[in-house]
Amino acid sequence: MHKTYKDYALFLGAFFNSEMAQNIWKQESPDFSSSDDDFNQATQNMVKQRVQEQAQIKHRRKRRVVPAED
C-alpha cells in the first residue's frame, strides 16, 4: 500500500477514533529524541555536505559578445 494512501486513511480515521489513529501512527513512526550534542553534530555534517556540494558545482562563464567589424 502506498504511504500516501495509508496517511490519508489515518487522517480520516482520526475523525472517528482519534486514539486508534494515534496508536497506529506511533507504531509506524515512534517518537524520536536526541541530545543537543547529537543535534549540533548533525547540523555540522549538513553544513560540511553543503560546502562540498557547492565546491563541486562548476560555474559556466558567460560568453562575451565581440561586435563584428565592418
The 8 nearest C-alpha neighbors of each residue, nearest first, counted from 0:
[[1, 2, 4, 5, 3, 6, 8, 7],
 [0, 2, 4, 3, 5, 6, 7, 8],
 [1, 3, 5, 4, 6, 0, 7, 8],
 [2, 4, 6, 5, 1, 7, 0, 8],
 [5, 3, 7, 1, 2, 6, 8, 0],
 [4, 6, 8, 2, 7, 3, 9, 1],
 [7, 5, 3, 9, 8, 4, 2, 10],
 [8, 6, 10, 4, 5, 9, 3, 11],
 [7, 9, 5, 11, 10, 6, 12, 4],
 [10, 8, 12, 6, 7, 11, 20, 13],
 [9, 11, 7, 13, 8, 12, 6, 14],
 [12, 10, 8, 13, 9, 14, 7, 15],
 [11, 13, 9, 14, 15, 10, 16, 8],
 [12, 14, 17, 16, 20, 10, 11, 15],
 [15, 13, 12, 11, 16, 17, 10, 20],
 [14, 16, 12, 13, 17, 11, 20, 19],
 [17, 15, 13, 19, 18, 12, 14, 20],
 [16, 18, 13, 20, 19, 21, 14, 15],
 [19, 17, 21, 20, 16, 22, 13, 23],
 [18, 20, 22, 21, 17, 16, 23, 13],
 [21, 19, 17, 23, 13, 22, 18, 9],
 [20, 22, 24, 18, 19, 23, 17, 25],
 [23, 21, 19, 25, 24, 20, 26, 18],
 [24, 22, 26, 20, 21, 25, 19, 27],
 [23, 25, 21, 27, 22, 26, 20, 28],
 [26, 24, 29, 28, 22, 27, 23, 21],
 [27, 25, 23, 24, 28, 29, 22, 21],
 [26, 28, 24, 25, 29, 23, 22, 30],
 [27, 29, 25, 26, 24, 30, 31, 23],
 [30, 28, 25, 26, 27, 31, 24, 32],
 [29, 31, 28, 32, 25, 26, 27, 24],
 [32, 30, 29, 33, 28, 34, 25, 38],
 [31, 33, 30, 34, 37, 29, 38, 35],
 [34, 32, 37, 35, 38, 31, 36, 39],
 [33, 35, 37, 36, 38, 32, 39, 40],
 [34, 36, 38, 37, 39, 33, 40, 41],
 [35, 37, 39, 34, 38, 40, 33, 41],
 [38, 36, 40, 34, 35, 39, 33, 41],
 [37, 39, 35, 41, 36, 40, 42, 34],
 [40, 38, 42, 36, 41, 37, 35, 43],
 [39, 41, 43, 37, 42, 38, 36, 44],
 [42, 40, 44, 38, 43, 39, 37, 45],
 [41, 43, 39, 45, 40, 44, 38, 46],
 [42, 44, 46, 40, 45, 41, 39, 47],
 [45, 43, 41, 47, 42, 46, 48, 40],
 [44, 46, 48, 42, 43, 47, 49, 41],
 [45, 47, 49, 43, 48, 44, 50, 42],
 [48, 46, 44, 50, 49, 45, 43, 51],
 [47, 49, 45, 51, 46, 50, 44, 52],
 [48, 50, 46, 52, 51, 47, 45, 53],
 [51, 49, 53, 47, 52, 48, 54, 46],
 [52, 50, 54, 48, 49, 53, 47, 55],
 [51, 53, 49, 55, 54, 50, 48, 56],
 [52, 54, 50, 56, 55, 51, 49, 57],
 [55, 53, 51, 52, 56, 50, 57, 49],
 [56, 54, 52, 53, 57, 51, 50, 58],
 [55, 57, 53, 54, 58, 52, 51, 59],
 [58, 56, 55, 59, 54, 53, 60, 52],
 [57, 59, 56, 60, 61, 55, 54, 53],
 [60, 58, 57, 61, 62, 56, 63, 55],
 [61, 59, 62, 58, 63, 57, 64, 56],
 [60, 62, 63, 59, 64, 58, 65, 57],
 [63, 61, 60, 64, 59, 65, 58, 66],
 [64, 62, 65, 61, 60, 66, 59, 67],
 [63, 65, 66, 62, 67, 61, 68, 60],
 [64, 66, 63, 67, 68, 62, 69, 61],
 [67, 65, 64, 68, 69, 63, 62, 61],
 [68, 66, 69, 65, 64, 63, 62, 61],
 [67, 69, 66, 65, 64, 63, 62, 61],
 [68, 67, 66, 65, 64, 63, 62, 61]]
